[in-house]
């Protein structure tokens, strides 16, 4: 089963909208192309990649214009291209792969972390400390493969046409040692350096803020360039990454992220706090 990329989601939404505009049920449309309701539903929900030929057959059935058919067929071809993360698929569960595939296409990323430094801003030594303290016993080779995976995910932040990244973290995350003292000092210096980039904002929620709406767990919100792509939220649970796309869940997550921005120190004050923490080590 292929990852649910933003392109696959966009194609699925288009297929559903055109089917509904044509006044056809899933059953009726599936019968016309000798398929099944469940298969067509998986196409529309981006759970299964749909072939360009099937896209053409469906949109022709729906009476869609030639230009729109050609654009959808091109999107279907593009959605089938493997991403850089494919070589790491054996390391991760399906939900995590889905999230990485979506993150790779996001133009805006907001991430709150209550207990650790946001993954996209972690240094190699810090990542090693996180992996060695995780729920699974990993060999040195397993740890290094996960370090390389996370570092590969970070490359977009400093590459061509990088996403806007808003990172919010609780001060508690920086008071908790991960790795040795040198690793923590290196991590603080890296946070300061990354916060200087024009596409990255780092905000710190001080302990003095007390209990807040993000205390229970991490939160990601992804935004995409195409207006047809709805935002995606993701939360971290003990069972792993959980991607949310229902309107009610998205409204709740958006409100929580907005609240966290108001509780956090300003970017400038956050930099001052990071410098103070680094000097105090």
N, C-alpha and C positions, 0 to 999 in steps of 0.2 A: 504494500500500500504506500503510495507516494505521499510526501509531506504536503500539508495543506498550506500552500504558498498564497500570497496575496493575489497573484495572477490567477490561480485556480479558483479562489474565492470569488474574484471579479467575474470570471467566466460562468461560474455556477449561478451567481445572482442574475446575470444577463439571460441565461437559459430559462430560469424560472420566470423572470419578468416577461420575456417574449411568449412563453407558453401561456401565461395567465392572460396576456393581451389578446392572444388568439382564442381564448375561451375554452382551452382544452384542460382536462384533468390529467394527472399523472398517468392514470390507467389508459386513457384514450390516446395520449401521445406515445406511450410505450407500445401500444398495440400497432400503431401506424408504422413504427420502425422495427417491428418484431423483437421488441425488448420486453423488460418487465418493469413494473412500477418501482420496485425496490432499487433496481439498477439506475433508473432515471433519477430517483430521489438522491442516490449517492452522487450522481453527477452534479446535481443542483446544490448539494451541500458540500461539494469539493472533497468528498470522502474517497472518491475514485476518479482518477484522471480520465477524461473523455477524449477520444481520438478526434483529430480534425475532420475525418470523414463523417463521424457521427454528429459532430457540431453542424456540419453543412447540411446533413439530412434533416436534423431537427429544425434548424432555422428556416430551411426551405419549406418544411411542413407548416411552420408558423407564419409563413408569408412575409418574412423579413426581407428588406431590400438588399440588393447585391453588395453594396458598400459595407453594410453592417455585417453581412455574412462573411465577407472577406476579412474584416477586422477581427471577428470572433474566431475564425479559423486560424489566423495568425497568432492570436492569443493562446489558442489551444496548442499550437506548435511550440510556442515560447514556454508555456507552463510545463511542458514535458522535458525541458532541458535540465540536466542535473545541476544542483548547486554545489558550492565548494564543500558543504557539510556532509555530502554523501559518503566521503571516505571515512567519516567518523560514525556512521550510522550504527555500527556494531557496538559502539560504546554506550549508547543512550537509548532510553525508552522512547516510544512513539510520541508521547506528549511533548517531551523536551525537543525532539527533532522538529515537530510542528512549530513550536515556538521559535526556534532558531531560524527556520525557513521564513517565518513572518518577520522576525527582527531584521533579517538580511535585506528586506525590501522596504522597511519603514523609513520615512523621512523625518519623523519625530519620535523620540523615545523618552519617556519619563519613567524613572525608577526610584522607588523608595525602599530602603533597607534598614531594618531596625537593629540587626545583630552583626552584620558584616559590611565591609566595603562593597559597593555595587560591583558586580562581576566585570562590567566593561571597563572599570577603573582599577582593577586589581593587578598588582605586580606578579611576576612569576613566583617569587618566594612566598608571597601571601597566598597565592592559589595553591601552592604545595601544602601550606599549613592547613588550609580549608579542606583539601582533599584527604589529608591524613587524619583529620578529625571528624570526617564524615561518618554516615551510618554504616558504610561498608568497609571491610578490610581490603585495601588495595595494595598490589605489589608496586615496587618502585617504577616499573614500566607502565603500569596502569595509571599511576599518578602523573607521569610525564606526558602520556598521551592526552590526558585531560587538561594538563597545563597548556599544551600546544593548541588544543581545541579552543580554549578560552582566549588565548592570545590571538588566534585567527579571527575570532569574533570581534575582537577589539580593533582590527585593522581598518574597518570602515570609518572609525572616528577621526582618523588622521589621513585618510585617502582622499581621492577626488570626489567631489560632491558629497561630503559627509552628512549624516543626519544631524539634526538638532538634538542634543542630549541634555536633559535636565535630571541631575542626580541629587537626591535628597537622602541623607543618612542621619541616623540617630548618633549623638555623641557617644552613647554606650558602645557602639560598634568600634570606636577608635580607642576606647579604654580597655577593651578586651584583647589581650595579647593573642596574636595568631602567628605562629612561627617564633623565631627568636627576636631579640631586641633590634638587631640590624634589619630584619625583615620589616618590623613595624616602622622604623625610621625611614626606610626606603619607601614604604607605602605612603607615609604622610608626605614625603617630598614629591612623590608621583602625583598624589591628589592635587597638590599645589600647582605643579607644572601643567596638569591637564586642565585645571580650572582657568588657566590663562588663554586657552584656545577659544576662538570666537564662537564656535558651535557648542561649547560645553559650559554648563552652569552647575556649580556645586554649592549646595546649601546644607547647613548643619542644624539639626534640631537639638538645642542644648538640654542637658538633664533638667535644668531649672524649669523647662516647659511642663514637666510632670507627665502624667498619663495623657496620651492623645490617641486619636482615631487610628493611627498606624501602628500602635504598639503591638498589636496581635500578629503582624506578619508582613512580608514583603509584597510589593505591588508594582507591576509594570503596566504602562499604557502605551500602545503603539499607534501612530498615525501614519497615513499613506498619502502619496501625492495625488492619486486619482480620487476625485470626489465620490466616485461610485464605491470606493472601498471604505466600509465603516471601520471605526476604530476597534482595536482589540485590547482587552485587558487580560492580565495573567496574574495569578496569585500562587505563592509557593506554599504547599502543604506538606505534611509528613509523608504523604503518598507521592509527592513529586509536583511538577508544574501542572497547573490547571488553567487552560485557556478559556476565557469567557467572552461570548459575543452576543448575549441576549440584551436587548435594550435596557431592561430594568437593572441588570447587573452592571452594565456600562455606566449608567447614570450614577449608581452608587459609588463605583470606583472612581469616576471623574470627580465627584464631590469630595471624596476622601483625599484625593491628590491635591485638589484646590485647598482643602483645609490644611494639609501638611505644608504647603508652600507658605501659608500665612503664619503657621506656628514656627517655621524655621527662621533662622537668622538670614539676613540679606546676603547675597553673594559676597559682598565686600566684608561684612562682619564675619562671615563664615571663613573667609581667607585669614582674617586676623586670628580667629579661634584656632585654625589649623596651625598657623605659625606658633601660637602660644603652646599648643600641645606638643609640637615638635621641639621647641626650646626646653620644654619641661621634662623631656624624656632623659 
